[in-house]
């Protein structure tokens, strides 16, 4: 059997590659000869993936709850993949930056649009029973979500509104002590830190602080200002960053708020979240005023941050 010029060319290139690494190409070809063909299910580890749901109760809808949160974390991982590409890029261009932020927007839009699975996809009575087996775990404890926030903006913009002015020139460690989400994880009755928050800080506090330091000059807001200083046109980038602000700080928390109202609202007293989080004040955007890119919004938009979206969602309930 004759060897075609195309195959001969590739064999020569492989020979050069393995020679450069001090490796015997024949041994690698033997390995290829005996290897099985790749399958879809092996490539994505399908059997392992489908075995990762371990309900704590016998209620069927608990599996929906587990799988949706696993899907959410995979989307967060996709978002962090883009964040890291931006932060670690050598000679970052505005086009590369804009395209990656656009990808993150797509991920969050897919998540927000699919949240009806949580709002309407489970029987309320099942949820209110199986949720008690989850204590004190909470979606509040998503470390990946917090990392996305840290990549997205200057750390000071994640500080609770009442402490931003006093801590504007403080260290990341000092700012972290007043980060906004800590105020959403306090006992409704006592105001003390919940076990949920204590667990979360024990696992992630060091990671968050180190990440905050490492992206001080490569978070999205800082990079935006750098491109502006260079005099480059940032119009397309600003459009994507504004959308990211809305997707992460308005639409996503409001999806959770809508779900919480459906499942946890009860007269005359609200039902507590599994982690004891104060969801009534933690989720609505108008209370947190968390804005990644303040310079991209006018005073009225900031003053009414999230109000229109909250009113719309509440009117639909």
C-alpha positions as CSV (number, residue, x, y, z in Angstrom):
1,X,0.0,0.0,0.0
2,X,1.5,3.3,-1.0
3,X,1.6,6.3,1.3
4,X,0.0,9.4,0.0
5,X,1.9,12.7,-0.1
6,X,-0.5,14.2,2.5
7,X,0.2,11.3,5.0
8,X,3.9,11.4,4.3
9,X,3.9,15.1,5.0
10,X,2.2,14.6,8.4
11,X,4.5,11.7,9.3
12,X,7.5,13.9,8.7
13,X,5.9,16.7,10.8
14,X,5.2,14.2,13.6
15,X,8.8,12.9,13.4
16,X,10.1,16.5,13.8
17,X,7.8,17.1,16.7
18,X,8.8,13.9,18.6
19,X,12.5,14.4,17.8
20,X,12.4,17.9,19.2
21,X,11.0,16.4,22.5
22,X,13.4,13.5,22.5
23,X,10.6,11.0,22.1
24,X,10.4,7.9,19.9
25,X,7.6,8.4,17.4
26,X,7.2,4.7,16.7
27,X,6.1,4.1,20.3
28,X,3.4,6.8,20.0
29,X,2.2,5.2,16.8
30,X,2.0,1.8,18.5
31,X,-0.2,3.4,21.2
32,X,-2.4,5.0,18.5
33,X,-2.7,1.6,16.8
34,X,-4.0,-0.1,19.9
35,X,-6.2,2.8,21.2
36,X,-10.0,2.6,20.9
37,X,-12.0,5.1,19.0
38,X,-13.3,8.0,21.1
39,X,-17.0,8.0,21.9
40,X,-19.3,10.9,22.8
41,X,-20.2,9.4,26.2
42,X,-16.6,8.8,27.2
43,X,-15.5,12.3,26.0
44,X,-18.0,14.1,28.2
45,X,-17.9,11.5,31.0
46,X,-21.6,11.1,30.6
47,X,-22.1,8.2,33.0
48,X,-20.3,10.1,35.7
49,X,-22.3,13.2,35.0
50,X,-25.6,11.4,35.2
51,X,-24.6,9.8,38.5
52,X,-24.0,13.1,40.3
53,X,-27.6,13.5,41.6
54,X,-28.0,12.3,45.1
55,X,-31.4,13.4,46.6
56,X,-31.7,13.5,50.3
57,X,-35.4,12.7,50.3
58,X,-37.9,10.6,48.3
59,X,-39.7,13.6,46.7
60,X,-39.3,13.3,42.9
61,X,-39.0,17.1,42.4
62,X,-35.8,17.2,44.5
63,X,-33.9,15.8,41.5
64,X,-35.1,18.8,39.4
65,X,-33.8,21.1,42.1
66,X,-30.4,19.4,42.2
67,X,-29.9,19.2,38.4
68,X,-30.8,22.8,37.8
69,X,-28.3,24.0,40.4
70,X,-25.6,21.8,38.8
71,X,-26.4,23.2,35.4
72,X,-26.2,26.7,37.0
73,X,-22.7,26.0,38.3
74,X,-21.6,24.8,34.9
75,X,-22.7,28.0,33.4
76,X,-20.8,29.9,36.1
77,X,-17.8,27.8,35.2
78,X,-18.2,28.9,31.5
79,X,-18.4,32.5,32.7
80,X,-15.2,32.2,34.8
81,X,-13.5,30.6,31.8
82,X,-14.1,33.8,29.9
83,X,-13.2,36.0,32.9
84,X,-9.8,34.2,33.1
85,X,-9.1,34.6,29.4
86,X,-9.7,38.4,29.7
87,X,-7.6,38.7,32.9
88,X,-4.7,36.6,31.6
89,X,-4.6,37.8,28.0
90,X,-1.3,39.3,26.8
91,X,-1.8,42.4,24.8
92,X,-5.6,42.4,25.4
93,X,-7.5,44.0,22.6
94,X,-10.9,45.7,22.9
95,X,-12.4,43.3,20.4
96,X,-11.3,40.2,22.3
97,X,-12.6,41.8,25.6
98,X,-15.9,42.7,24.1
99,X,-16.4,39.2,22.5
100,X,-15.7,37.5,25.8
101,X,-18.1,39.7,27.8
102,X,-20.7,39.0,25.1
103,X,-20.3,35.3,25.8
104,X,-20.8,35.8,29.5
105,X,-24.0,37.7,28.7
106,X,-25.2,34.8,26.7
107,X,-24.6,32.4,29.6
108,X,-26.5,34.6,32.1
109,X,-29.3,35.1,29.7
110,X,-29.6,31.4,29.2
111,X,-29.7,31.0,33.0
112,X,-32.3,33.7,33.5
113,X,-34.5,32.5,30.7
114,X,-34.4,28.9,32.1
115,X,-35.2,29.9,35.7
116,X,-38.9,29.1,35.1
117,X,-37.7,25.6,35.8
118,X,-37.4,26.7,39.4
119,X,-40.3,29.1,39.4
120,X,-42.9,26.8,37.9
121,X,-41.1,23.5,37.5
122,X,-41.6,22.0,41.0
123,X,-44.6,21.3,43.1
124,X,-44.7,23.8,46.0
125,X,-45.6,21.3,48.6
126,X,-42.8,19.0,47.6
127,X,-40.3,21.8,47.7
128,X,-41.4,23.0,51.1
129,X,-40.9,19.5,52.5
130,X,-37.6,18.4,50.9
131,X,-36.0,21.8,51.4
132,X,-35.9,21.1,55.2
133,X,-33.4,18.3,54.5
134,X,-31.0,20.8,52.9
135,X,-30.3,22.9,56.0
136,X,-28.1,24.9,56.3
137,X,-27.0,24.7,52.6
138,X,-28.0,27.5,50.4
139,X,-27.5,28.7,46.8
140,X,-26.0,31.8,48.6
141,X,-22.9,29.6,49.0
142,X,-22.0,29.6,45.3
143,X,-18.3,30.5,45.3
144,X,-18.1,30.7,41.5
145,X,-20.8,33.4,41.4
146,X,-18.8,35.5,43.8
147,X,-15.7,35.0,41.7
148,X,-17.5,36.3,38.6
149,X,-18.5,39.4,40.6
150,X,-14.9,40.0,41.6
151,X,-13.7,39.7,38.0
152,X,-16.4,42.0,36.8
153,X,-15.7,45.1,38.8
154,X,-13.5,47.0,41.3
155,X,-13.8,45.4,44.7
156,X,-15.2,48.6,46.3
157,X,-18.3,48.2,44.2
158,X,-19.1,45.0,46.0
159,X,-19.0,46.7,49.4
160,X,-22.4,47.3,51.1
161,X,-23.7,50.7,50.0
162,X,-23.4,52.3,53.5
163,X,-19.7,51.6,53.7
164,X,-18.4,52.4,50.2
165,X,-17.4,56.0,50.9
166,X,-15.4,55.2,54.0
167,X,-13.6,52.2,52.5
168,X,-12.9,53.5,49.1
169,X,-9.1,53.7,49.7
170,X,-9.0,50.7,52.1
171,X,-7.4,47.3,51.4
172,X,-9.3,44.4,49.9
173,X,-9.2,42.7,53.3
174,X,-10.9,45.6,54.9
175,X,-13.4,46.0,52.1
176,X,-14.2,42.3,52.3
177,X,-15.4,42.6,55.9
178,X,-18.2,44.9,54.6
179,X,-19.0,43.0,51.3
180,X,-22.6,43.3,50.5
181,X,-23.6,39.6,50.6
182,X,-22.7,39.3,54.3
183,X,-25.7,41.4,55.1
184,X,-28.0,38.9,53.3
185,X,-26.8,36.0,55.4
186,X,-27.8,37.1,58.9
187,X,-30.4,35.6,61.1
188,X,-33.8,37.3,60.6
189,X,-34.5,37.4,64.3
190,X,-31.0,38.2,65.9
191,X,-29.0,39.8,63.1
192,X,-26.1,37.4,63.8
193,X,-24.1,35.6,61.1
194,X,-25.8,32.4,60.0
195,X,-24.1,29.0,60.0
196,X,-24.5,29.3,56.2
197,X,-22.3,32.4,56.1
198,X,-19.8,31.0,58.6
199,X,-19.3,27.9,56.5
200,X,-19.0,30.0,53.3
201,X,-16.4,32.3,54.7
202,X,-14.4,29.4,56.1
203,X,-14.2,27.8,52.7
204,X,-13.8,30.8,50.4
205,X,-12.8,34.0,52.2
206,X,-9.1,33.6,51.5
207,X,-9.8,32.7,47.9
208,X,-12.0,35.8,47.4
209,X,-9.5,38.1,49.0
210,X,-6.6,36.8,46.9
211,X,-8.6,37.0,43.7
212,X,-9.7,40.6,44.6
213,X,-6.0,41.5,44.9
214,X,-4.9,39.7,41.8
215,X,-7.5,41.3,39.5
216,X,-7.2,44.8,40.9
217,X,-5.9,46.0,37.5
218,X,-7.5,43.4,35.3
219,X,-11.1,43.4,36.4
220,X,-13.6,44.5,33.8
221,X,-14.2,48.0,35.2
222,X,-10.5,48.8,35.5
223,X,-9.8,47.5,32.0
224,X,-12.6,49.6,30.6
225,X,-11.0,52.7,32.2
226,X,-7.6,51.7,30.8
227,X,-9.0,51.5,27.2
228,X,-10.7,54.9,27.7
229,X,-7.5,56.4,28.8
230,X,-5.8,55.2,25.7
231,X,-8.5,57.0,23.7
232,X,-9.9,53.8,22.1
233,X,-13.5,53.6,21.1
234,X,-15.3,51.7,23.8
235,X,-18.9,52.0,22.6
236,X,-19.5,48.3,21.8
237,X,-17.7,47.2,25.0
238,X,-19.8,49.6,27.1
239,X,-23.0,48.2,25.6
240,X,-22.0,44.6,26.6
241,X,-20.9,45.8,30.1
242,X,-24.2,47.6,30.6
243,X,-26.0,44.4,29.7
244,X,-23.7,42.4,32.0
245,X,-24.7,44.8,34.8
246,X,-28.3,44.2,34.2
247,X,-28.0,40.4,33.7
248,X,-25.9,39.8,36.9
249,X,-27.2,42.5,39.2
250,X,-30.9,42.8,38.2
251,X,-32.3,39.9,36.1
252,X,-30.5,37.0,37.8
253,X,-31.3,38.1,41.4
254,X,-34.9,38.9,40.4
255,X,-35.3,35.5,39.0
256,X,-34.4,34.2,42.4
257,X,-36.7,36.7,44.0
258,X,-39.6,35.6,41.9
259,X,-39.0,32.0,42.9
260,X,-38.6,32.9,46.6
261,X,-41.9,34.8,46.5
262,X,-43.7,31.8,44.9
263,X,-42.3,29.3,47.4
264,X,-41.5,31.2,50.5
265,X,-44.2,33.9,50.7
266,X,-46.8,33.1,53.2
267,X,-49.2,35.4,55.2
268,X,-48.7,36.7,57.8
269,X,-45.0,35.8,58.0
270,X,-42.5,34.9,55.3
271,X,-40.9,31.5,55.3
272,X,-37.2,31.5,56.0
273,X,-34.7,30.4,53.3
274,X,-32.8,27.2,54.0
275,X,-29.7,29.1,55.0
276,X,-31.6,31.6,57.1
277,X,-30.8,34.3,54.6
278,X,-32.8,37.5,54.6
279,X,-34.0,37.0,51.0
280,X,-36.6,39.8,51.2
281,X,-33.8,42.4,51.5
282,X,-30.9,40.5,49.9
283,X,-32.4,39.7,46.5
284,X,-34.2,42.9,45.3
285,X,-31.6,45.0,43.4
286,X,-33.0,48.3,44.7
287,X,-31.8,47.5,48.2
288,X,-28.3,46.4,47.4
289,X,-27.6,49.1,44.7
290,X,-24.9,46.7,43.4
291,X,-23.6,48.2,40.1
292,X,-20.5,47.0,38.4
293,X,-20.1,50.1,36.1
294,X,-21.4,53.2,37.8
295,X,-19.8,55.4,35.2
296,X,-22.1,53.9,32.5
297,X,-25.3,54.9,34.1
298,X,-26.9,58.3,34.8
299,X,-28.0,59.5,38.2
300,X,-31.7,58.7,37.6
301,X,-30.9,55.1,36.4
302,X,-28.7,54.6,39.5
303,X,-31.4,56.1,41.9
304,X,-34.0,53.8,40.4
305,X,-31.7,50.8,40.0
306,X,-33.8,47.7,39.6
307,X,-37.1,49.3,40.6
308,X,-38.8,48.9,37.3
309,X,-37.8,45.3,37.0
310,X,-39.0,44.6,40.6
311,X,-42.3,46.3,40.0
312,X,-42.8,44.3,36.8
313,X,-42.1,40.9,38.4
314,X,-44.3,41.6,41.4
315,X,-47.1,42.6,39.1
316,X,-46.9,39.3,37.3
317,X,-47.2,37.2,40.5
